[in-house]
Amino acid sequence: AVLVADPAVGETIATAAAAHPAMPLLSAGFEVDRRSPLEREALQLDACAALVARLGGRFVTVFAFSDGASPTAVRLPRLREVVRRHGLALLVETHRRTSTQDPEQALALVREHGVPVTLDHSHYVASGEPRARFAALRPHAGLVQLRGCAPGRVEAPVDPAEVADWIAWLEEGVPADAPFVAELIDRGRDPWPDLHAL
């Protein structure tokens, strides 16, 4: 909503991104209140996608909700159309408290709507899901997000050996052109130790 209401915000973000050319933007997550009308969501996504494309990104990730304002069968094609106008791909993130929190439901959503996933293993690990339960999602990954995690914890300190093990397992089934990225959420702490460990 901020990008729509105040274009100067996009300029500020673009200027900040230009100051860090060694850290190019690949993807952006986009989230609005699940009760938002679809056309309002599409308008806000259009502003976000325009900025992501301007910054050289390739993907925009959204969440899927079974109880959203618009049915998934209507919402995902509309949002895909918006990001495609900017030369981007739409992905749906695997995430707790969404339609993809159950790996089998996530796979059904991918097959029904043809939208690849941003495969975030941390939500399945935190929920206690064994790897075998979400292995079938690997071929449908457009992007893989990595971060430190543990059973019961979506975020945990990064263990380099554990991350290397996850990368090896994920690479067995993920498409060769699906990038792996580090997901770090600004929690007011120094992100560099985790970035170096990843």
C-alpha positions in Angstrom: 0.0 0.0 0.0 2.9 2.3 0.8 4.4 2.0 -2.7 1.0 2.9 -4.3 0.4 5.8 -1.9 3.9 7.2 -2.0 6.2 6.5 -5.0 9.1 8.2 -3.2 9.3 5.0 -1.0 10.2 3.0 -4.1 12.9 5.6 -5.0 14.3 5.2 -1.5 14.4 1.5 -1.8 16.0 1.6 -5.2 18.7 4.0 -3.9 19.4 1.8 -1.0 19.7 -1.3 -3.2 22.0 0.5 -5.6 24.4 1.1 -2.7 24.8 -2.7 -2.3 25.6 -4.0 -5.9 27.2 -7.1 -4.4 23.9 -8.2 -3.0 21.5 -8.3 -5.9 17.8 -8.7 -5.4 16.5 -12.0 -6.7 13.0 -12.3 -5.1 10.6 -10.4 -3.0 7.9 -11.6 -0.7 4.5 -9.9 -1.0 1.8 -10.1 1.7 -1.4 -8.3 2.3 -4.3 -8.9 4.7 -6.0 -12.1 3.4 -9.3 -10.3 3.6 -8.2 -7.6 1.1 -10.3 -7.4 -2.1 -8.5 -9.0 -5.0 -8.3 -5.8 -7.1 -6.8 -3.9 -4.2 -4.2 -6.7 -3.8 -3.5 -6.7 -7.5 -2.9 -2.9 -7.5 -0.5 -3.2 -4.6 1.2 -6.2 -6.2 1.6 -4.2 -9.4 3.6 -1.5 -7.6 5.7 -4.1 -5.8 6.4 -6.1 -9.0 7.4 -2.9 -10.9 10.0 -2.2 -8.2 11.2 -5.8 -8.1 11.7 -5.8 -11.9 13.4 -2.4 -11.8 15.9 -3.8 -9.2 16.6 -6.9 -11.4 14.6 -9.4 -9.5 13.0 -12.5 -11.1 10.3 -13.7 -8.6 7.6 -12.5 -6.4 6.4 -14.9 -3.7 2.9 -14.8 -2.2 1.0 -16.9 0.3 -2.0 -19.0 -0.4 -5.0 -19.1 2.0 -8.1 -21.3 2.0 -10.0 -18.6 3.8 -8.9 -15.5 1.8 -11.2 -12.9 0.3 -10.9 -14.5 -3.1 -10.9 -18.2 -4.0 -7.4 -19.5 -4.8 -8.6 -20.5 -8.3 -9.4 -16.8 -9.0 -6.7 -15.2 -7.0 -3.5 -17.0 -8.2 -4.2 -16.5 -12.0 -4.9 -12.8 -11.4 -1.7 -12.3 -9.4 0.3 -14.3 -11.9 -1.0 -12.0 -14.7 0.1 -9.0 -12.7 3.7 -10.1 -12.2 4.1 -11.5 -15.7 3.4 -8.0 -17.0 6.7 -7.0 -15.3 8.6 -10.1 -16.6 8.5 -11.9 -13.3 7.4 -15.3 -12.1 4.9 -15.8 -9.3 5.7 -18.4 -6.6 3.7 -19.6 -3.6 5.7 -20.0 -0.4 5.4 -23.1 1.8 4.6 -21.7 5.1 2.8 -22.5 8.4 -0.7 -21.2 8.8 -1.3 -21.1 5.1 -2.8 -23.5 2.5 0.7 -25.0 2.0 1.4 -25.9 5.7 0.6 -29.5 4.9 3.0 -30.8 2.2 0.3 -32.9 0.5 -2.0 -29.8 0.3 0.9 -27.8 -1.1 1.5 -30.4 -3.8 -2.2 -30.4 -4.7 -2.2 -26.6 -5.0 0.9 -26.7 -7.3 -0.6 -29.3 -9.5 -4.0 -27.7 -9.7 -2.9 -24.1 -10.3 0.5 -24.6 -12.0 2.3 -22.2 -9.7 5.7 -23.3 -8.5 6.7 -22.9 -4.8 9.2 -21.0 -2.9 10.3 -24.0 -0.9 11.0 -22.9 2.7 12.0 -26.1 4.5 12.1 -24.3 7.9 8.3 -24.3 8.3 8.2 -28.1 7.7 11.2 -28.7 10.0 9.6 -26.5 12.7 6.4 -28.4 12.4 8.2 -31.8 12.8 7.6 -33.0 9.3 10.0 -35.6 8.1 11.8 -34.9 4.8 9.9 -37.7 3.1 6.6 -35.8 3.6 7.8 -32.8 1.5 10.3 -34.5 -0.9 7.7 -34.5 -3.7 7.6 -30.6 -3.6 11.3 -30.4 -4.6 10.7 -30.7 -8.4 8.1 -27.9 -8.1 10.5 -25.4 -6.5 11.1 -22.2 -8.4 13.2 -20.9 -5.5 14.6 -22.5 -2.3 14.9 -20.4 0.9 17.4 -21.5 3.5 17.9 -20.4 7.1 18.7 -21.8 10.5 15.8 -23.8 11.9 15.0 -26.6 14.3 12.0 -28.7 15.4 9.7 -26.3 17.1 11.7 -23.2 15.8 11.3 -21.6 12.4 14.3 -19.5 13.1 17.4 -20.8 14.9 21.2 -20.2 14.8 22.7 -21.5 11.6 24.6 -24.7 11.9 26.8 -24.8 8.7 27.0 -28.7 8.7 23.2 -28.9 9.0 22.7 -26.4 6.2 25.1 -28.3 4.0 23.2 -31.5 4.6 19.9 -29.7 3.7 21.4 -28.2 0.5 22.6 -31.7 -0.6 19.2 -33.2 0.0 17.3 -30.4 -1.6 19.6 -30.4 -4.7 18.7 -34.0 -5.3 15.2 -33.1 -6.5 15.1 -29.3 -7.1 15.3 -28.1 -10.7 18.8 -27.1 -11.7 17.7 -23.5 -12.4 16.0 -22.9 -9.1 18.2 -20.5 -7.0 19.0 -21.1 -3.4 18.7 -17.9 -1.2 19.2 -17.1 2.4 16.1 -15.8 4.2 16.9 -13.4 6.9 14.1 -11.4 8.6 15.1 -8.2 10.2 14.6 -8.8 13.9 16.9 -6.0 15.0 19.9 -8.3 15.3 23.1 -8.6 13.4 22.4 -10.8 10.3 26.1 -11.2 9.3 26.9 -14.3 11.4 24.0 -16.2 9.9 24.9 -15.0 6.4 28.5 -16.1 6.7 27.4 -19.5 8.0 25.0 -20.0 5.1 
